[in-house]
Amino acid sequence: MPAATNKPELLATFDKDLAKLRKTLDGVDEEHASLSAPDDGTTIKGVVAHRTHWMSMFHQWYEDGVAGREVHVPAKGYKWNQLKEYNAPLYAKGNAMDWDNLRSEFDVACDTLRAFIAEHDEGDLYKAAAHAWTGKWTLGRFAEASGPSHFRSANTYIRKVLRAASTT
């Protein structure tokens, strides 16, 4: 799916992909939330915790950039090729959480990111080089990667886990 190139597209993509993911998550209870795919130990809880964390990271990047602080993308002390090591504790933290609390945190993170997108103008979101820390990407593209792109991959993985569980 091509990335959104303007605010209306980003909001439409956000809403569509989040609605699909929420519909899938609505069918997950505490027991199923601890399941993982046969070929991957990542649980549904872990996936949701990961997505929640990355939405908050987006806000931290933005706030650091606006404040003139150094922005650590993806995270301080990590490069993009080290995400497996960075994400491992996020998945573990999610596994230990109560499902209802995790869902609540996820929903708040989603609402916060959507509000951020809605509050920012087109130029701030899609003007090239509007934010030095975004490099070749726009702020809108970072928001999409932190939200809708993650929603799509989470939905695909969770549906895979639930399908595998229903056939055993």
N, C-alpha and C positions, 0 to 999 in steps of 0.2 A: 504494500500500500504506500503510495507516495506521501511524503510529509506535507502537512498543511503549509500554505504559503501566506495566509492572512488570518486575522483574528476570527472572523466568522467561521472559516473552515476549521480552525483549531477548536473552537467551542463546540461545533457540531460533532467533530471527531471525538472530543472528550466525552460528550454526553452519550453518544452512540456506544462507544467502547466500554464506558463505565456501566451503562445500563446492562449490557451483555454480561459483564463480569458479576455485577450485583445479582442478576438473575441466577447465575450459576452458584454464587456463594449462598444465596437464600436457601438452597437445597442441601447445604452442608451443616451438619450438627457437630458437636464437640468430638464425638467418636470418629466421624469421617474426616474431621479437620486434621487428625493425626496420621492420616494415611499418606503414603507416597507411591510413586510409580514403581513398577517392578524393577526398572533399570536405573532408578535414581532415588536416593535416600531423602530427597527434599520433600518435606511434608507440605500439605496445603497451608498449615499454620506458618511454616517457614516462608512460603511464597508471599503470603499476605504481609507478614512482618517485613520482609525485604522491600516490597513495593511501598509500604508505609514509610520506611526509613528513607528511601530514595526520594520520595516527594519532599520530605523535610530537608534533605540535603540540597535540593534545588533552592529552597528558600534561604538556606544558609549561604550558598554561593551568591545569590542575588544580594542579600543583606551585606555580606562582606564586600562585594564589589561596589555597592552604593556608598558604603562607609569608607571606601578607600583602603580597606585592608586587603592583604594578600588572599587570593581565592585559590583554594586547593581543590582542583578538579582532577580525578574524581574525589580523592580524600587525601589529607595530609599524610605523606609518607608512602602513598600508593600510586602506581601507574595503571593505565587501563588494562594492561596485560596481567595485573595482579588482583583482579576482582574476585577470583575464586577464594583467595585468602581473606580478602576484605569481607566478603559476604558470608563466609562460614559462621562467624559469631552471630550475625543477624538471623540466620536460619535457626540456630540453636536457641537464641532468645525467644524467637517466635514459638518454637516447640514447647517451651516452658510456660507460655502464657495461657490464660483462660481464653477460650474461643470468643465468648461474648465481648470481653474487654478488647481483644485484638481487633475484632470487627468494628467496635466503636472507634478505636484509634484510627483504623483504616478509613472509616467514613468521615471522620473529622479531617484527616489529611486530604482526602479527595475534595471535600467541600472548600477547604482552605486554598488548595491549588486552583480550583475552578474560579473562586472569587478573585484570586490574584490575576488570573488571565482576564476575567471580565473587567477588572478595575484598570488594567493597563491599556494604553492606546496602541493603535496599529504601529506607529513609528517605534515605540519602545519595544514592542514584541518582534517586529520584522524588519526594522532598518538595519542594514549591514553595519557592523562595527559600532552599534549603539552602546555596547558594553564590552570593554576590553577583554574581560575574562572569557567571553564566549568564543573567541577566536573566529573561525570561519562560519560557525553556526550562529543563528540568531537566538535571541532570548526565547522566542516562541518555539523554536526547534528544541531547545533544552527543556522547555515546559512539556512539549509533546513526548519527548523521550522519557521524562520523569513520570508522566501520567499515562496518556492513551497507549503509547507503545508498550509500556509495562502492563497495562490492563489487558491488551490483546494476548501477550505471551503468558500472563498468569491464567487467563481464561482457557487458553489451549492446554496448558499443563494440568490445571485442576480438572478439566473435563476428561483428560486422559487418565488421571488418577481415579476418578469416579467410575469411568467405564471399566477399568481394570478391576476395581473392587466389586462391581456388579456381576462380573463373569466368574468370580472365584467362589 
